[in-house]
Amino acid sequence: MDLKQQILVALGLDKQEESVNLEYQAKLEDGTIIVSTADSLEPSVDISVLTEDGTTMLLPVGEYKTEDGMSFKVEVEGIVSEIMDEEEEVVEEETPVEEEASKEDMEEETIEETEAVEFDSVAFMDEVKSVVVDLMSNVNTEIETLKSELAELKSTNEELSSEKEKLSAQVVELSNEPAAKPVDTNKFSALGRETTKIDLSKMTKRERILYNITNK
């Protein structure tokens, strides 16, 4: 009987064969009972699940392991494609360890990156602090310069005020000084703009002031 015929018989689809001889029977790790018409699990033999009511169904695609430690693959439903040896199982068992090591490496890299970011943050803050200190130093220098200029302006203003007071005192003194002789204002008016500098030099301070007032 060929493999196709065996599968059809196991599924109850071949009416020519009323019974099927299940030579192989085992239990998977989860308690599922598997059966085969072959006397042992080998690549290309049929494999089915024995249900509680005594019927069989093709074992779905996947990887399985029996209670006695045999592992196998099913790539086509109901057909054993590969029997895995112990070395492959060891590799599969070591994979989580490698994954854990990889996770540890990733955690270390994350910690290093975090520390680098924190270091960069500290360096950045130090740079900002340095810039702020320089700016404040420049501002303080400018403030001192402004204070010096304001002090100079104040001193100049005081000097101008002093000069103004002196001029005011001189004007008062001149206005209180008696004339050497009566001044004829009409006479100065008659002279007009034709009076020479020599004539002005002959006048007293009071006469010159009155002349300037009357000839504006």
Residue, then its C-alpha position, 0 to 999 in steps of 0.5 A: m500500500d502506497l503512502k497516499q493509499q495509507i492516508l486515505v485509509a486512515l481518514g476513512l476515505d478509502k472504502q476498499e479497506e475497512s480497517v487500518n493497521l496503526e503500527y506506531q502510536a505515541k503521545l506528545e508533550d501536551g498529551t495528544i495521541i499521535v498514530s501512524t501506519a508506519d512502525s516508526l517516525e521517519p521522514s515522509v511517513d503519515i502521521s495523524v491525531l487519534t481523537e477521543d471517539g477513536t477517529t483520526m485526523l491529519l496532524p497539522v503543520g508545525e513542530y512537535k515533541t513526544e514524551d520520550g524526547m523525539s522531535f519532528k516537523v510537519e510541513v505538509e499536513g499529515i506527513v512527517s517532513e523531518i526528524m530533528d536530532e539532539e544537536e538541533e534541540v540543543v541549539e534551540e534551547e540555547t537560543p533563549v540564552e543568546e537572546e538574554a545575552s543580546k538583551e543584556d548587551m542592548e541594556e548596556e548600550t542603552i545605559e551607555e547612551t543614556e549616560a552619554v546624553e546626560f554627559d552631553s546635557v551637563a556639557f551643554m549646561d556648562e556652555v550655556k552658563s559660560v555664555v551667560v557669565d560672559l554676557m553679564s560681564n559685558v552688560n556690567t562693563e556697559i553699565e559702568t561706562l554709562k555711569s561714567e558718561l552720566a557722571e561727566l554729563k552731570s559735571t558738565n551741567e553743574e559747570l554750565s549752571s555755575e557759568k549761568e549764575k556768574l553771568s546772571a550776577q554780572v548782569v545784576e551788577l551792571s544794572n546796578e552800576p550808576a551812569a557816569k552821566p545822563v544818557d540821552t536815549n534819543k541821541f543813541s536812537a538817532l545814531g542808528r546803525e551808523t555808529t562806529k566801533i570807535d564810538l562804542s569803545k568810548m561808551t561805558k558799559r551801561e551806555r553800550i547795554l542801553y544802545n544795544i537795547t534801543n537799536k535792536 
